[in-house]
């Protein structure tokens, strides 16, 4: 009996989870509703709702105000570009630039004042530089094969079958004209 009791206690201790049990059980915030009519014995799970929030909703009535800028310059790849913008209410100003493949720097300066729309001024710094085109691949045949095998046909077919017609029809009907024109005098 003592052995059975010890084994039972050992089995219970191995089956019990280790560590403290969580006191907080997360509540789901989304409960999909079924698109079908459930069976009469269907009992939906109780719905949990997050605790009500009493802070006022965010106001979007205040005018926007921000300022940002960023830039990328990587000499290895040749990337050089950036953007700067500031906004205070309905007045927005900014600029962005990019290093073009031909070596020029393209700058765009823009502003928006209320309902005036987007007004941009594009400028370029530097002079376009184009490299002379030089093909990078020049094929030169380095291998000139010479045929070492010249096949000669060893098989010369000769026809063994010469068909001769076995049926020669002879016409049995010779038409004679029924109309004989009269000689003209």
C-alpha positions as CSV (number, residue, x, y, z in Angstrom):
1,X,0.0,0.0,0.0
2,X,2.9,2.3,0.7
3,X,4.4,1.7,-2.7
4,X,1.1,2.5,-4.4
5,X,0.8,5.8,-2.4
6,X,4.3,6.8,-3.3
7,X,3.7,6.1,-7.0
8,X,0.5,8.0,-6.9
9,X,2.1,11.0,-5.3
10,X,5.0,10.8,-7.9
11,X,2.5,10.7,-10.8
12,X,0.6,13.7,-9.4
13,X,3.8,15.7,-9.0
14,X,4.9,15.0,-12.5
15,X,1.5,15.9,-14.0
16,X,1.2,19.2,-12.2
17,X,2.7,22.2,-14.1
18,X,5.8,23.7,-12.7
19,X,6.0,27.3,-11.6
20,X,3.4,29.8,-10.5
21,X,0.1,29.9,-12.4
22,X,-0.7,33.1,-14.2
23,X,-3.2,35.3,-12.5
24,X,-4.0,37.3,-15.6
25,X,-5.8,35.6,-18.5
26,X,-5.8,37.7,-21.6
27,X,-9.2,38.6,-23.0
28,X,-9.8,38.4,-26.7
29,X,-10.7,41.7,-28.3
30,X,-12.2,40.3,-31.5
31,X,-15.1,37.9,-31.6
32,X,-16.2,37.0,-35.2
33,X,-19.9,36.4,-35.6
34,X,-20.9,33.2,-37.5
35,X,-22.3,33.8,-41.0
36,X,-24.7,30.9,-40.5
37,X,-27.6,30.2,-38.2
38,X,-26.3,28.1,-35.3
39,X,-28.0,24.9,-34.3
40,X,-30.6,25.3,-31.4
41,X,-28.3,23.6,-28.9
42,X,-25.4,26.1,-29.8
43,X,-24.3,28.1,-26.8
44,X,-21.9,30.9,-27.7
45,X,-18.9,31.5,-25.5
46,X,-19.2,34.5,-23.2
47,X,-18.0,37.7,-24.8
48,X,-15.3,39.7,-23.0
49,X,-14.8,43.3,-23.6
50,X,-11.8,45.5,-22.7
51,X,-12.3,47.8,-19.8
52,X,-13.9,51.1,-20.9
53,X,-11.5,54.0,-21.6
54,X,-12.5,57.4,-20.2
55,X,-9.9,59.5,-21.9
56,X,-11.2,61.8,-24.6
57,X,-10.7,60.9,-28.3
58,X,-7.7,62.4,-30.1
59,X,-8.5,65.7,-31.7
60,X,-7.7,66.1,-35.4
61,X,-8.9,69.7,-35.4
62,X,-5.5,71.1,-34.5
63,X,-3.3,72.2,-37.5
64,X,-0.5,69.9,-38.4
65,X,3.0,70.8,-37.4
66,X,6.1,68.8,-38.1
67,X,9.7,69.0,-39.4
68,X,11.8,66.1,-40.8
69,X,14.8,65.4,-42.9
70,X,16.8,62.4,-44.0
71,X,19.7,61.6,-46.4
72,X,21.6,58.7,-47.9
73,X,25.1,59.0,-49.1
74,X,26.9,55.8,-50.1
75,X,30.2,56.3,-52.0
76,X,30.6,52.6,-52.9
77,X,27.3,52.4,-54.8
78,X,27.1,56.1,-55.8
79,X,23.8,56.7,-54.1
80,X,23.3,60.2,-52.9
81,X,19.8,61.4,-52.2
82,X,17.7,63.1,-49.4
83,X,14.5,64.9,-48.4
84,X,13.7,67.7,-46.0
85,X,10.2,69.0,-45.2
86,X,8.5,71.3,-42.6
87,X,4.8,72.0,-42.1
88,X,3.0,74.5,-39.9
89,X,-0.7,74.4,-40.5
90,X,-1.5,74.9,-44.2
91,X,2.0,76.1,-45.1
92,X,4.4,73.3,-46.2
93,X,7.9,73.8,-47.5
94,X,10.5,71.2,-48.5
95,X,13.1,70.0,-50.9
96,X,14.6,66.7,-52.1
97,X,17.7,65.9,-54.2
98,X,19.1,62.9,-56.0
99,X,22.5,62.3,-57.7
100,X,21.7,61.3,-61.3
101,X,23.7,58.7,-63.2
102,X,25.1,61.3,-65.6
103,X,26.8,63.0,-62.6
104,X,24.4,66.0,-62.1
105,X,22.6,66.7,-58.8
106,X,18.9,67.2,-59.3
107,X,17.2,69.4,-56.7
108,X,13.5,70.0,-56.3
109,X,12.3,72.8,-54.0
110,X,8.6,73.0,-53.3
111,X,5.9,74.7,-51.2
112,X,2.2,74.5,-50.6
113,X,0.3,77.5,-49.2
114,X,-3.3,76.5,-48.3
115,X,-5.2,75.8,-51.5
116,X,-2.5,77.0,-53.9
117,X,-1.5,73.5,-54.7
118,X,2.0,72.0,-55.1
119,X,4.5,74.5,-56.6
120,X,7.9,73.0,-57.5
121,X,11.1,74.4,-58.9
122,X,13.5,71.9,-60.4
123,X,17.2,72.7,-60.7
124,X,20.4,70.9,-61.7
125,X,23.9,71.3,-60.5
126,X,26.9,70.2,-62.5
127,X,27.3,69.1,-66.0
128,X,26.2,65.8,-67.6
129,X,29.2,63.5,-68.1
130,X,28.8,60.6,-70.5
131,X,31.4,57.9,-70.9
132,X,32.3,56.9,-74.4
133,X,30.7,53.6,-75.2
134,X,33.1,50.8,-75.2
135,X,31.8,47.3,-75.5
136,X,33.0,45.2,-72.7
137,X,32.9,42.0,-74.7
138,X,35.0,41.4,-77.8
139,X,34.5,37.8,-79.1
140,X,37.6,36.4,-80.7
141,X,37.4,32.9,-81.8
142,X,40.2,31.0,-80.1
143,X,39.2,27.6,-81.3
144,X,39.0,26.6,-85.0
145,X,37.9,23.1,-85.3
146,X,39.1,21.0,-88.2
147,X,36.9,18.1,-89.1
148,X,38.8,14.8,-88.6
149,X,35.9,12.5,-89.6
150,X,34.6,12.5,-93.2
151,X,31.8,10.0,-93.4
152,X,31.3,8.2,-96.7
153,X,27.9,6.5,-97.2
154,X,28.2,2.7,-97.1
155,X,24.6,2.0,-98.1
156,X,23.4,2.6,-101.6
157,X,19.8,1.5,-101.9
158,X,18.6,0.1,-105.2
159,X,14.9,-0.3,-105.9
160,X,13.8,-3.9,-105.9
161,X,10.2,-3.3,-106.8
162,X,9.2,-2.0,-110.3
163,X,5.4,-1.7,-110.5
164,X,3.8,-2.6,-113.8
165,X,0.1,-2.0,-114.4
166,X,-1.9,-5.1,-114.7
167,X,-5.2,-3.6,-115.8
168,X,-5.5,-1.9,-119.2
169,X,-9.1,-0.7,-119.7
170,X,-10.3,-0.5,-123.3
171,X,-13.1,1.9,-124.0
172,X,-16.2,0.1,-125.2
173,X,-18.2,3.2,-126.1
174,X,-17.2,5.6,-128.8
175,X,-19.3,8.6,-129.1
176,X,-20.4,9.8,-132.5
177,X,-21.6,13.4,-132.9
178,X,-25.3,13.7,-133.4
179,X,-25.0,17.1,-134.9
180,X,-23.3,17.5,-138.3
181,X,-22.9,21.0,-139.5
182,X,-23.9,21.9,-143.0
183,X,-21.4,23.1,-145.4
184,X,-21.5,26.8,-146.1
185,X,-21.6,27.9,-149.8
